[in-house]
Amino acid sequence: MTLEAETRGAGGDLLFSVAEGVATITLNRPERKNAFTFPMIEAWTAALQRCRTDDAVRVVVVTGAGPAFCSGGDIVEMGERLDQPPQRRKDELYGRIQRIPLALEDLDKPVIAALNGVATGAGLDLALMCDLRYAAKSARFAETYVRVGLVPGAGGAHFLPRLVGTAKALELFFTGDFVDAEEALRIGLVNGVHDDVALMPAVEALARRIAKAPPLTLSLIKRAVYQGMRNDLRTNLDLISSHYAVITATPEHRDAVQAFIGGRSKL
């Protein structure tokens, strides 16, 4: 794939590239199953901020290098911080790691996770924050916080129940059990499963297809869905009527309607 732009962050531990309207963020610590460090988190946040402001980016894909997607926070680094006071630990979590879900909430562009391998703990949570998730057949997933005496601090307690339901989310949190890709599909954790070698081509093809849609349409659809999860029906209908009024005034909408009337539409 020809790159329009390529950058490396966190000493090469995070890769960022843009091509054909699709930005690809690759976690690149395969020797540590892409466990993230604070510099990686900062580079990840910067990449998401660039995606938000760069009109060349229509869709974002997040994946991992090597056989894993992400094993969460680096346990070795955690061991080095065991004696830190609670306030500092809170500040680190809220001011650094939790910047990822907040940055994703601010990103009105589709974000797809290509789960090429194991995703555990905060690594799984970071996938849950994406809009769509597709898994390789060999991928496995677990909320492993309970195994190390932690709570799901990266946002999993917010996202997982919304995807799989409260009871199933609590079961996964309480047990730390792994689920394979097919079970993840059954419970709604992922949107689809592909053969390992077919995962990235399939996700890239989907991303390029979505990237061809009008950007404002994608943005307002995403905004309406997520805002709608927090609002009542009357508020949602009022909100979408405003989005509708705006989108019908765009050249993309007018051109599409005229193409349909003229028999030139691909619909």
C-alpha positions in Angstrom: 0.0 0.0 0.0 1.4 3.3 -1.0 1.7 5.7 1.9 0.7 9.3 1.6 2.2 10.0 5.0 4.1 7.9 7.5 5.2 8.8 11.0 6.7 6.9 13.9 6.0 7.6 17.5 7.2 6.4 20.9 10.6 5.3 19.4 8.9 3.2 16.7 6.5 1.5 19.2 3.6 3.0 17.4 3.3 3.4 13.6 1.0 5.8 11.8 0.3 5.9 8.1 -2.4 7.4 5.8 -3.4 6.1 2.3 -6.6 6.3 0.3 -8.4 8.1 3.0 -7.6 5.5 5.6 -5.3 6.1 8.6 -3.7 3.0 10.1 -2.4 3.0 13.7 -0.2 0.0 14.4 0.9 -0.9 18.0 4.4 -2.0 17.4 5.9 -3.8 20.4 5.4 -7.4 19.2 8.1 -8.7 21.6 5.8 -7.6 24.5 2.5 -8.5 22.8 2.1 -4.8 22.1 1.7 -4.0 25.8 1.5 -0.2 25.9 3.8 2.3 27.7 3.1 5.9 28.5 5.1 7.1 25.5 3.0 4.8 23.3 -0.2 6.2 24.8 1.0 9.8 24.2 1.8 8.9 20.6 -1.5 7.2 20.2 -3.4 10.2 21.4 -1.4 12.5 19.1 -2.3 10.2 16.2 -6.0 10.3 17.0 -5.8 14.1 17.3 -4.2 14.3 13.8 -6.9 12.0 12.5 -9.5 14.4 13.9 -8.1 17.4 12.2 -6.7 16.0 8.9 -9.3 16.1 6.1 -7.3 13.4 4.3 -8.3 10.9 6.9 -11.8 9.6 6.4 -11.5 6.3 8.4 -9.1 5.0 11.0 -7.9 1.4 11.4 -6.2 0.2 14.6 -4.2 -3.0 14.7 -1.2 -4.7 16.3 2.1 -5.9 15.0 3.0 -9.6 15.3 0.8 -12.3 16.8 -1.0 -10.0 19.3 -3.3 -7.0 19.2 -2.5 -5.7 22.7 -2.0 -7.3 26.1 -2.8 -4.1 27.9 -0.5 -2.1 30.2 3.1 -3.3 30.6 3.1 -5.4 33.8 6.8 -4.8 34.3 6.2 -1.0 34.3 3.3 -1.5 36.7 5.7 -3.3 39.1 8.0 -0.3 39.0 5.1 2.0 40.2 3.7 -0.1 43.0 4.9 2.3 45.7 3.4 5.4 44.1 0.7 7.2 46.2 -2.9 6.8 45.1 -3.3 10.3 43.8 -0.4 9.9 41.4 -1.8 6.6 40.2 -5.2 8.3 39.6 -3.5 11.2 37.8 -1.6 8.8 35.5 -4.7 6.9 34.6 -7.0 9.8 34.0 -4.4 12.2 32.6 -2.7 9.7 30.3 -4.3 6.3 29.6 -7.9 7.6 29.7 -7.0 10.2 27.1 -7.5 7.5 24.5 -11.3 7.0 25.0 -11.8 10.7 25.3 -9.9 11.3 22.1 -12.0 8.6 20.4 -15.2 10.2 21.6 -14.0 13.5 20.0 -13.3 11.8 16.7 -16.3 12.0 14.4 -14.8 9.5 11.9 -15.3 5.7 11.8 -12.7 3.7 13.8 -12.2 0.0 13.1 -10.2 -2.4 15.2 -8.5 -5.2 13.3 -7.9 -7.7 16.1 -5.1 -9.7 14.7 -4.4 -11.7 17.9 -4.9 -11.8 21.6 -6.4 -8.7 23.3 -6.5 -8.7 27.1 -7.2 -6.2 29.9 -6.8 -2.6 28.8 -5.8 -3.9 25.4 -9.3 -5.3 25.0 -10.8 -2.2 26.4 -9.0 -0.1 23.8 -10.5 -2.3 21.1 -14.0 -1.9 22.7 -13.7 1.9 22.2 -13.6 1.5 18.5 -16.8 1.7 16.4 -16.3 -1.7 14.7 -14.2 -4.7 15.6 -13.1 -7.6 13.3 -11.1 -10.5 14.6 -8.7 -13.1 13.2 -9.9 -16.7 13.8 -6.9 -17.3 16.1 -7.6 -14.2 18.3 -8.6 -14.6 21.9 -10.0 -12.0 24.3 -10.1 -11.7 28.1 -10.8 -9.0 30.7 -7.8 -10.1 32.9 -7.9 -7.3 35.5 -9.2 -9.7 38.3 -6.1 -11.9 37.8 -3.8 -9.1 38.9 -6.2 -7.5 41.5 -7.2 -4.5 39.4 -10.4 -2.9 38.2 -11.0 -2.1 34.5 -9.5 1.3 34.5 -9.2 2.0 30.8 -12.9 2.2 30.1 -14.0 -1.4 29.8 -16.6 -1.1 32.6 -18.3 1.5 30.4 -18.0 -0.1 27.0 -18.3 -3.8 27.6 -21.8 -3.9 29.1 -23.0 -1.8 26.2 -21.8 -4.4 23.7 -22.6 -7.7 25.4 -25.0 -6.9 28.2 -24.5 -6.4 31.9 -24.6 -10.0 33.0 -22.1 -11.2 30.4 -19.8 -8.3 31.0 -19.7 -9.0 34.7 -19.1 -12.7 34.1 -16.1 -11.8 31.9 -14.8 -9.3 34.5 -15.4 -11.6 37.5 -13.7 -14.7 36.0 -11.0 -13.2 33.6 -11.9 -16.1 31.3 -10.8 -16.1 27.7 -13.3 -16.2 24.8 -12.2 -17.2 21.3 -13.1 -15.3 18.1 -16.3 -17.3 17.3 -17.6 -16.8 20.9 -16.8 -13.1 20.7 -18.8 -12.9 17.5 -21.7 -14.8 19.1 -21.9 -12.5 22.1 -21.5 -9.3 20.1 -18.0 -8.4 21.1 -16.8 -8.3 17.4 -18.6 -7.6 14.2 -17.0 -10.4 12.2 -14.3 -13.1 12.1 -11.8 -13.7 9.2 -9.1 -16.2 8.5 -5.9 -14.8 10.0 -4.3 -14.0 6.6 -7.5 -12.5 5.3 -8.2 -10.1 8.3 -6.2 -7.1 7.2 -7.2 -7.2 3.5 -10.8 -7.5 4.6 -10.6 -4.6 7.1 -8.7 -2.5 4.7 -11.3 -3.1 1.9 -14.1 -2.2 4.3 -12.3 0.9 5.4 -11.7 2.1 1.9 -15.3 1.5 1.0 -16.5 3.5 4.0 -14.0 6.2 3.2 -15.8 6.9 -0.1 -18.9 8.0 1.7 -19.5 11.7 2.3 -17.5 12.7 5.4 -20.2 14.8 7.0 -22.7 12.0 6.6 -20.4 9.6 8.4 -19.7 12.2 11.1 -23.4 12.9 11.8 -24.4 9.3 11.8 -21.7 8.4 14.3 -22.6 11.4 16.4 -26.3 10.7 16.3 -25.8 7.1 17.4 -23.5 7.8 20.3 -25.4 10.9 21.5 -28.6 8.9 21.1 -27.4 6.3 23.7 -27.5 9.0 26.3 -30.7 10.8 25.4 -34.4 10.2 25.5 -36.5 9.6 22.3 -37.8 13.2 22.0 -34.3 14.6 22.3 -32.9 12.1 19.8 -35.6 13.0 17.2 -35.0 16.7 17.7 -31.3 16.1 17.3 -31.5 14.0 14.1 -33.9 16.5 12.5 -31.2 19.1 12.9 -28.6 16.8 11.4 -31.1 16.0 8.6 -31.6 19.7 7.8 -27.9 20.3 7.6 -27.1 17.2 5.5 -29.8 17.9 2.9 -28.1 21.2 2.1 -24.8 19.6 1.2 -23.6 19.2 -2.5 -23.0 15.5 -1.9 -26.7 14.9 -1.0 -28.0 16.9 -3.9 -25.7 15.2 -6.4 -26.7 11.8 -5.1 -30.4 12.6 -5.4 -29.9 14.0 -8.9 -27.9 10.9 -9.9 -30.6 8.6 -8.7 -33.3 10.5 -10.6 -31.2 10.5 -13.7 -30.5 6.8 -13.5 -26.8 7.3 -12.7 -26.9 6.1 -9.1 -25.0 3.0 -8.0 -27.6 2.3 -5.4 
